[in-house]
Amino acid sequence: MTIFWIMTALLAALAGLLVLAGARRGADAGEALETATAAAELAELDRLKARGLLDEAGWAAARAEAGRRILTSERHAAPVRAGSKDRFWVLGGLAVAGFGALGLYAAFGAPGFEDQGFERRVDAWSTGDEPLQPIQAAAVIARVVEEQPDNYRALTMLGAARFEAGDAIGAASAFRRALVLQPDDAQSWARLGESLVRASNGAVGADAEAAFTEALRRDPDQLGARYFLGEAALARGDTAQVRAMWLPLIAALDPADPRRADLERRLPGGAS
């Protein structure tokens, strides 16, 4: 906590210095712009004279008028100047704000409250009565797996929880570990393939296709595996493989299921 407040103070001081430096650059830029504008106006008068658009008398009168106007604007303009003590006012204000925030925290916060570590939060999730979010469930199940690395059911549950939590790579890792224990589980092969597809942003890569093939070899009724194998075949233009994968899937879906109509529409050669 001490380091945090020290870093906060240093950053506040740096912010003040940056504000003053920015103001100084803004003032210098304004002066440079005024000088450049005056020079451009006088140069334009010289060009008009050189082209014969102004005679000697007109040029002299216009140049005198421009010079008079520039001098008048310089007298009435209030130049922006950063005073020698302005930086101390800014830094003082930052210091007052910082100490004020610290005082409010001491008065209304809980400065003596210990940080609740991740393990303590997992303890609370595992013993609480409220439904857990997928990421919380994954943390609780991961502790069980850490204590029981050969618990096949816990590994499959961990894979499912991580998948729902959006951790596709972690889900694939859990399903791989589960398949080491029970390599004949067709559903875990299919879930492994789905995790790999999600990790690849929807692309059915070689590893995912191999996992779906293993799932289908062990259980021909793994409809999810059939769908993704058909997608992979469709991507490489293998019409026969697409039909072999999707025709049984279409037959298994209810005629009112919108997924069936979509597959029939995409099936090469139609569903007949």
C-alpha positions in Angstrom: 0.0 0.0 0.0 2.9 2.4 0.8 4.4 1.8 -2.6 1.0 2.5 -4.2 0.7 5.9 -2.5 4.3 6.9 -3.3 3.7 6.0 -7.0 0.4 8.0 -6.9 2.3 11.1 -5.6 5.0 10.8 -8.2 2.4 10.5 -11.0 0.5 13.5 -9.7 3.7 15.6 -9.7 4.5 14.4 -13.2 1.0 15.4 -14.4 1.5 18.9 -13.0 4.8 19.3 -14.7 3.2 18.1 -18.0 0.4 20.6 -17.6 2.9 23.5 -17.1 5.1 22.3 -20.0 2.0 22.1 -22.3 1.0 25.6 -21.3 4.4 26.9 -22.1 4.4 25.3 -25.5 1.0 26.8 -26.2 2.2 30.3 -25.4 5.3 29.9 -27.5 3.2 28.6 -30.4 0.8 31.6 -30.1 3.7 34.0 -30.4 5.2 32.2 -33.3 1.8 32.2 -35.1 1.4 36.0 -34.7 4.9 36.6 -36.1 4.3 34.3 -39.0 1.0 36.0 -39.9 2.6 39.5 -39.9 5.5 38.3 -42.1 3.1 36.6 -44.5 1.0 39.8 -44.8 4.0 42.0 -45.6 5.4 39.4 -48.1 2.0 39.4 -49.9 2.2 43.2 -50.4 5.7 42.8 -51.8 4.5 40.2 -54.3 1.6 42.4 -55.4 4.0 45.2 -56.1 6.4 43.0 -58.0 3.6 41.8 -60.2 2.6 45.4 -61.0 -0.7 45.2 -59.1 0.4 47.9 -56.7 2.2 51.1 -57.6 4.9 52.6 -55.4 2.6 54.9 -53.6 -0.1 52.3 -53.0 2.5 49.8 -51.9 4.0 52.2 -49.4 0.6 53.2 -48.0 -0.5 49.6 -47.7 2.7 48.5 -46.0 2.5 51.4 -43.6 -1.1 50.5 -42.7 -0.2 46.9 -42.2 2.7 47.8 -40.0 0.5 50.2 -37.9 -2.1 47.4 -37.5 0.5 44.9 -36.4 2.0 47.2 -33.8 -1.5 48.1 -32.5 -2.4 44.4 -32.1 0.9 43.7 -30.3 0.2 46.6 -27.8 -3.3 45.5 -27.0 -2.8 41.7 -27.0 -2.2 40.2 -23.6 0.6 37.8 -24.1 0.3 34.4 -22.4 3.1 34.1 -19.8 3.6 31.4 -17.3 4.6 33.1 -14.1 7.6 32.0 -12.1 5.4 30.7 -9.3 2.6 29.1 -11.4 4.2 25.7 -11.3 4.2 25.8 -7.5 0.5 26.7 -7.5 -0.2 23.7 -9.7 1.9 21.3 -7.7 0.4 22.7 -4.5 -3.1 22.1 -5.8 -2.2 18.6 -6.8 -0.8 18.0 -3.4 -3.9 19.3 -1.7 -6.1 17.1 -3.9 -4.0 14.1 -3.1 -4.0 14.6 0.6 -7.7 15.4 0.5 -8.4 12.1 -1.3 -6.2 10.3 1.3 -8.2 11.9 4.1 -11.5 10.9 2.6 -10.3 7.4 2.2 -9.1 7.2 5.8 -12.5 8.7 7.0 -14.9 6.7 4.8 -12.8 3.8 3.5 -11.3 0.7 5.1 -7.5 1.3 5.1 -6.9 -1.6 7.4 -8.8 -4.2 5.4 -6.7 -6.9 4.0 -6.7 -7.8 0.3 -8.9 -10.8 -0.4 -6.6 -13.2 -2.2 -7.8 -15.4 -5.0 -7.7 -18.5 -2.9 -10.0 -17.0 -0.3 -12.4 -16.0 -3.1 -12.4 -19.6 -4.3 -13.1 -20.7 -0.8 -16.2 -18.5 -0.7 -17.4 -19.7 -4.1 -17.0 -23.3 -3.1 -19.0 -23.0 0.1 -21.6 -20.4 -0.9 -25.2 -21.0 -1.9 -25.4 -18.6 -4.8 -25.1 -19.9 -8.4 -21.7 -19.5 -9.8 -20.7 -17.9 -13.0 -18.8 -20.1 -15.4 -15.4 -18.5 -14.6 -16.1 -19.0 -10.9 -17.2 -22.6 -11.4 -14.0 -23.3 -13.4 -11.9 -21.9 -10.5 -13.6 -24.2 -8.0 -13.4 -27.3 -10.2 -9.7 -26.5 -11.0 -9.0 -26.8 -7.3 -10.6 -30.2 -7.2 -8.5 -31.3 -10.2 -5.4 -30.0 -8.6 -6.1 -32.1 -5.5 -7.3 -35.1 -7.6 -5.4 -35.0 -11.0 -6.9 -38.4 -12.0 -10.5 -37.5 -11.4 -11.9 -37.9 -14.9 -15.3 -36.5 -14.1 -13.8 -33.4 -12.6 -11.6 -32.9 -15.7 -14.6 -33.1 -18.1 -16.5 -30.7 -15.9 -13.5 -28.3 -15.8 -13.4 -28.4 -19.6 -17.1 -27.6 -19.9 -16.8 -24.8 -17.4 -13.8 -23.2 -19.1 -15.6 -23.5 -22.5 -18.6 -21.6 -21.1 -16.3 -19.0 -19.6 -14.7 -18.3 -23.0 -11.4 -20.0 -22.2 -11.2 -22.3 -25.2 -7.5 -23.1 -24.8 -8.0 -24.0 -21.2 -11.0 -26.2 -22.1 -9.0 -28.1 -24.7 -6.3 -28.7 -22.2 -8.8 -30.2 -19.7 -10.4 -32.4 -22.3 -7.0 -33.7 -23.5 -6.1 -34.6 -19.9 -9.5 -36.4 -19.5 -8.9 -38.4 -22.7 -5.6 -39.6 -21.4 -7.6 -41.3 -18.7 -10.5 -42.5 -20.8 -9.6 -42.4 -24.5 -12.8 -44.1 -25.6 -15.1 -41.3 -24.5 -16.6 -40.0 -27.8 -18.2 -37.0 -26.1 -14.9 -35.7 -24.7 -13.4 -36.1 -28.2 -16.2 -34.0 -29.6 -15.9 -31.4 -26.9 -12.2 -31.2 -27.5 -12.8 -30.6 -31.2 -15.3 -27.8 -30.4 -12.8 -26.2 -28.0 -10.2 -26.2 -30.7 -12.6 -24.7 -33.2 -13.4 -21.9 -30.9 -9.7 -21.3 -30.1 -9.2 -20.9 -33.9 -12.1 -18.4 -34.2 -14.4 -20.8 -35.9 -12.0 -22.5 -38.3 -12.0 -26.3 -38.3 -8.2 -27.0 -38.3 -6.4 -30.3 -38.6 -6.3 -31.0 -34.9 -10.0 -30.3 -34.5 -10.9 -32.4 -37.5 -8.9 -35.3 -36.0 -10.7 -35.0 -32.7 -14.1 -35.0 -34.4 -13.1 -38.0 -36.5 -12.2 -39.9 -33.3 -15.5 -38.9 -31.7 -17.5 -40.2 -34.7 -15.4 -43.4 -34.9 -16.4 -44.2 -31.4 -20.0 -43.0 -31.6 -21.7 -42.4 -35.0 -24.5 -40.5 -33.2 -22.2 -37.6 -32.3 -24.1 -35.1 -34.4 -21.9 -32.1 -33.4 -18.9 -33.9 -34.7 -20.8 -34.6 -38.0 -21.6 -31.0 -38.4 -18.0 -29.8 -38.0 -16.6 -32.5 -40.2 -19.1 -31.4 -42.8 -17.9 -27.8 -42.4 -14.3 -28.9 -42.9 -15.2 -30.9 -46.0 -17.2 -28.0 -47.4 -14.2 -25.6 -46.9 -11.9 -27.8 -49.0 -14.6 -28.6 -51.6 -15.1 -32.3 -50.8 -18.7 -32.6 -51.8 -19.0 -36.4 -51.2 -17.7 -36.0 -47.6 -20.1 -33.1 -46.9 -23.0 -35.2 -48.0 -21.8 -38.2 -46.0 -21.6 -36.1 -42.9 -24.7 -33.9 -43.2 -27.3 -36.2 -44.7 -27.6 -38.3 -41.5 -27.5 -35.1 -39.5 -30.4 -33.6 -41.5 -32.4 -36.8 -41.1 -31.9 -36.7 -37.3 -33.1 -33.1 -37.0 -36.7 -32.2 -36.6 -38.3 -30.8 -39.8 -39.3 -27.7 -37.9 -35.7 -27.1 -36.7 -34.3 -24.0 -38.5 -30.8 -25.7 -38.4 -32.2 -28.4 -40.7 -33.3 -25.9 -43.3 -29.9 -24.2 -43.2 -28.1 -27.4 -43.7 -30.4 -28.4 -46.6 -29.8 -25.0 -48.2 -26.0 -25.4 -47.9 -25.8 -29.1 -48.8 -24.1 -29.5 -52.2 -26.5 -31.2 -54.6 -29.5 -30.7 -52.3 -31.0 -33.0 -49.7 -32.8 -35.3 -52.1 
